[in-house]
Amino acid sequence: MNIITYNIRYNNPDDGVNAWPNRKADVIALLKFHKADVFCVQEALHDQIVDLKEGMRTFDYVGVGRDNGKQAGEYSAIFYDTRRYRLQEQGHFWLSETPNKPGLGWDAACVRICSWAKLRDQENNQSFFVFTTHFDHVGVKAREESAKLIYKKVQELGGDRLPVFLTGDLNLTPEANAIALIRSQWKDSRLATLSPPYGPVGTFEGFDFNSPLKNRIDYIFVNDKLRVLRYGVLSDSKEQRYPSDHLPVLVEAKFID
């Protein structure tokens, strides 16, 4: 299966030529061309979720706005192809000391959320979990505690018995303590891939086509029930413009029998 994580940049009219209406078709085309079976998006506002749902007609999604658990604020959402997958369970929690309700956590600057889905692959009757999130861009403690909280929630849901994907924009480069905490439990797909990593190392370019692409802050982690066959950072562009200020990360993975 192919899974993509992609911070699609929120719909900000002040982005001018890079505003969402000018690039949404390119985001959808990228997802279709690279044959995503499951894709996770961060920073998506509700109107962007609607656009993706309309553009990817065979897909449904799991996710809520982080501000109120409904449609307000940014989503960290999971889209899955309904032709292949069936949704078994879904949920979300906030990255804070009170994960069952909206609110700031620890030293975070923004309200942050994690959404999850338990899906069944109808091709082989295998169930698996997908978690996606967007860590805070300021709070050091918030990012570390968020990593611990997600692991706790995965264990509570029985994720140690099934394949698990953890995806998202973590606003951290690989040497950070919070990344070390995650790596202590799951495999970094860039390091675990059986074929050489494809594309640039960095995943953030800020709409700068000349960016050196050094900062890797978007990740797909897997547990020991998944084998990573391919890993790539997709630097697709059109007329020297990227579809978002982040590059998507693609992993082809296989369930381990």
C-alpha positions as CSV (number, residue, x, y, z in Angstrom):
1,M,0.0,0.0,0.0
2,N,1.1,3.6,-0.6
3,I,0.6,6.0,2.3
4,I,1.4,9.8,2.0
5,T,1.7,12.4,4.7
6,Y,1.3,16.0,3.5
7,N,1.1,19.4,5.2
8,I,-1.0,21.2,2.6
9,R,-0.7,24.7,4.1
10,Y,-3.9,26.2,5.4
11,N,-6.1,28.3,3.1
12,N,-4.6,31.7,3.7
13,P,-5.7,34.4,1.1
14,D,-2.6,36.4,2.0
15,D,-0.5,33.7,0.2
16,G,-1.2,35.4,-3.1
17,V,-0.1,33.2,-6.0
18,N,0.4,30.3,-3.6
19,A,-3.1,30.6,-2.1
20,W,-5.1,27.4,-1.9
21,P,-7.5,28.1,-4.9
22,N,-4.4,28.4,-7.1
23,R,-2.8,25.1,-6.1
24,K,-5.6,22.7,-4.9
25,A,-5.8,21.1,-8.3
26,D,-2.0,20.4,-8.2
27,V,-2.3,18.8,-4.7
28,I,-5.1,16.5,-5.9
29,A,-3.2,15.6,-9.1
30,L,-0.1,14.7,-7.0
31,L,-2.1,12.4,-4.8
32,K,-3.7,10.7,-7.8
33,F,-0.5,10.4,-9.8
34,H,1.4,8.8,-6.9
35,K,-1.5,6.4,-6.3
36,A,-2.1,7.1,-2.7
37,D,-4.2,4.4,-1.0
38,V,-4.2,6.4,2.3
39,F,-3.1,10.0,2.7
40,C,-2.9,12.1,5.8
41,V,-3.0,15.9,5.7
42,Q,-2.1,18.6,8.2
43,E,-3.2,22.3,8.4
44,A,-6.3,21.6,6.3
45,L,-9.2,23.9,7.1
46,H,-12.8,22.6,6.5
47,D,-13.1,24.0,3.0
48,Q,-9.9,22.3,2.0
49,I,-11.2,19.0,3.4
50,V,-14.3,19.4,1.3
51,D,-12.1,20.2,-1.8
52,L,-10.0,17.0,-1.2
53,K,-13.1,14.9,-0.7
54,E,-14.6,16.2,-4.0
55,G,-11.4,15.8,-5.9
56,M,-10.7,12.3,-4.5
57,R,-14.1,10.8,-5.2
58,T,-13.5,7.3,-4.0
59,F,-12.0,8.5,-0.7
60,D,-13.6,9.2,2.7
61,Y,-11.9,10.7,5.7
62,V,-11.5,10.8,9.4
63,G,-10.8,14.0,11.3
64,V,-12.2,17.1,13.0
65,G,-11.2,20.7,13.4
66,R,-8.8,21.1,16.3
67,D,-10.5,24.2,17.8
68,N,-13.8,22.6,18.8
69,G,-13.7,19.0,17.7
70,K,-16.1,19.8,14.8
71,Q,-15.3,22.0,11.8
72,A,-13.4,24.9,13.4
73,G,-9.7,25.2,13.0
74,E,-7.1,23.0,11.3
75,Y,-7.6,19.3,10.7
76,S,-5.1,16.5,10.9
77,A,-7.1,14.2,8.8
78,I,-6.8,10.7,7.3
79,F,-8.2,9.9,3.9
80,Y,-8.6,6.3,2.7
81,D,-9.8,4.7,-0.5
82,T,-13.2,3.2,0.2
83,R,-12.8,0.7,-2.7
84,R,-10.1,-1.1,-0.7
85,Y,-10.5,-0.2,3.0
86,R,-13.3,-0.3,5.5
87,L,-13.4,2.0,8.5
88,Q,-13.6,-0.1,11.7
89,E,-13.0,2.6,14.4
90,Q,-12.0,6.2,14.5
91,G,-11.2,8.9,17.0
92,H,-9.2,11.9,18.0
93,F,-7.6,13.4,21.1
94,W,-5.9,16.7,21.9
95,L,-2.2,16.9,22.6
96,S,-2.5,18.3,26.2
97,E,-3.0,17.3,29.8
98,T,-6.7,17.0,29.1
99,P,-6.8,15.0,25.8
100,N,-10.5,14.5,25.7
101,K,-11.4,18.2,25.2
102,P,-9.9,21.1,23.2
103,G,-7.2,23.0,24.9
104,L,-3.6,24.1,24.9
105,G,-1.1,21.5,26.2
106,W,2.0,22.2,28.3
107,D,4.0,25.1,26.7
108,A,2.4,24.9,23.3
109,A,1.5,28.0,21.3
110,C,-1.4,26.4,19.5
111,V,-4.1,23.9,20.2
112,R,-2.9,20.6,18.7
113,I,-4.8,17.4,17.9
114,C,-4.1,13.8,16.8
115,S,-6.7,11.8,14.7
116,W,-6.7,8.1,14.2
117,A,-8.4,5.4,12.2
118,K,-8.5,1.6,12.4
119,L,-8.9,0.3,8.9
120,R,-9.4,-3.1,7.4
121,D,-7.7,-3.9,4.1
122,Q,-10.2,-6.0,2.2
123,E,-7.6,-7.5,-0.1
124,N,-6.2,-9.5,2.7
125,N,-8.6,-8.9,5.7
126,Q,-5.8,-7.2,7.6
127,S,-6.6,-4.5,10.1
128,F,-4.2,-1.7,10.9
129,F,-4.0,1.8,12.6
130,V,-3.2,5.1,11.1
131,F,-2.4,8.1,13.4
132,T,-1.7,11.6,12.1
133,T,-0.8,14.8,13.9
134,H,0.8,18.2,13.8
135,F,3.1,19.0,16.7
136,D,3.5,22.4,18.1
137,H,6.0,24.7,16.5
138,V,7.1,26.4,19.8
139,G,6.7,24.2,22.9
140,V,9.6,21.9,23.5
141,K,7.9,20.2,26.4
142,A,4.7,20.0,24.4
143,R,6.4,18.1,21.7
144,E,8.0,15.6,24.0
145,E,4.8,15.1,26.0
146,S,2.9,14.8,22.8
147,A,5.1,11.9,21.7
148,K,4.6,10.1,25.0
149,L,0.8,10.7,24.9
150,I,0.5,9.3,21.4
151,Y,2.4,6.1,22.4
152,K,0.1,5.7,25.4
153,K,-3.0,6.1,23.3
154,V,-1.7,3.6,20.7
155,Q,-1.2,1.1,23.5
156,E,-4.6,1.7,24.9
157,L,-6.2,1.0,21.5
158,G,-4.3,-2.3,21.1
159,G,-1.9,-0.9,18.6
160,D,0.8,-3.3,19.8
161,R,-1.1,-6.2,18.2
162,L,-1.7,-4.6,14.8
163,P,0.4,-2.7,12.2
164,V,0.6,1.0,13.0
165,F,1.5,4.1,10.9
166,L,2.3,7.3,12.7
167,T,2.4,10.3,10.3
168,G,2.6,14.0,10.5
169,D,4.4,17.3,10.6
170,L,6.3,17.1,13.8
171,N,8.0,20.5,13.5
172,L,11.3,18.9,14.6
173,T,14.4,17.7,12.8
174,P,15.6,14.1,13.5
175,E,18.1,14.9,16.3
176,A,15.4,16.3,18.6
177,N,14.5,14.5,21.9
178,A,10.9,14.1,20.9
179,I,11.9,12.2,17.7
180,A,14.2,10.0,19.8
181,L,11.2,9.2,22.0
182,I,9.2,8.1,19.0
183,R,12.1,6.1,17.5
184,S,12.4,4.2,20.7
185,Q,9.0,2.6,19.9
186,W,8.7,2.8,16.1
187,K,10.8,2.7,13.0
188,D,11.6,5.9,11.0
189,S,10.6,4.8,7.5
190,R,13.4,6.8,5.9
191,L,15.9,4.7,7.9
192,A,14.0,1.4,7.5
193,T,13.3,1.5,3.8
194,L,14.6,-1.5,1.9
195,S,15.4,0.6,-1.2
196,P,17.5,3.8,-1.0
197,P,15.5,6.9,0.1
198,Y,14.3,8.9,-2.9
199,G,14.2,12.7,-3.3
200,P,15.6,15.4,-1.0
201,V,16.2,15.0,2.7
202,G,14.3,18.1,3.7
203,T,10.5,18.4,3.6
204,F,9.9,22.1,4.2
205,E,10.6,24.7,1.6
206,G,8.3,27.6,2.5
207,F,7.2,28.0,-1.1
208,D,10.8,28.8,-2.0
209,F,11.7,27.0,-5.2
210,N,15.4,27.5,-4.5
211,S,15.2,26.2,-0.9
212,P,18.2,23.9,0.0
213,L,15.6,21.4,1.4
214,K,17.7,20.5,4.5
215,N,15.0,20.4,7.2
216,R,13.2,17.1,7.6
217,I,10.2,17.8,9.8
218,D,7.6,15.5,8.2
219,Y,7.6,11.8,9.0
220,I,6.1,8.4,8.6
221,F,6.9,6.0,11.4
222,V,5.9,2.3,11.4
223,N,5.9,-0.5,14.0
224,D,7.5,-3.9,13.6
225,K,4.5,-5.3,11.8
226,L,5.2,-3.3,8.7
227,R,8.0,-3.6,6.2
228,V,9.0,-0.3,4.3
229,L,9.7,-1.1,0.7
230,R,10.1,2.4,-0.6
231,Y,10.4,5.9,0.9
232,G,10.4,9.2,-1.0
233,V,10.1,12.9,-0.4
234,L,8.2,14.1,-3.5
235,S,9.6,17.4,-4.9
236,D,6.9,17.6,-7.7
237,S,6.5,21.2,-8.9
238,K,4.7,23.1,-11.7
239,E,6.1,26.3,-13.3
240,Q,8.7,26.5,-10.5
241,R,6.1,26.4,-7.8
242,Y,5.4,23.7,-5.2
243,P,1.8,22.7,-4.4
244,S,2.4,23.5,-0.7
245,D,5.1,24.9,1.6
246,H,5.9,21.4,2.6
247,L,6.8,18.4,0.4
248,P,4.8,15.2,0.8
249,V,6.4,12.0,2.1
250,L,5.4,8.8,0.5
251,V,6.0,5.3,1.8
252,E,5.2,2.0,0.2
253,A,4.7,-0.6,2.9
254,K,3.8,-4.2,3.3
255,F,2.2,-6.1,6.1
256,I,4.6,-8.6,7.7
257,D,3.0,-12.0,7.8
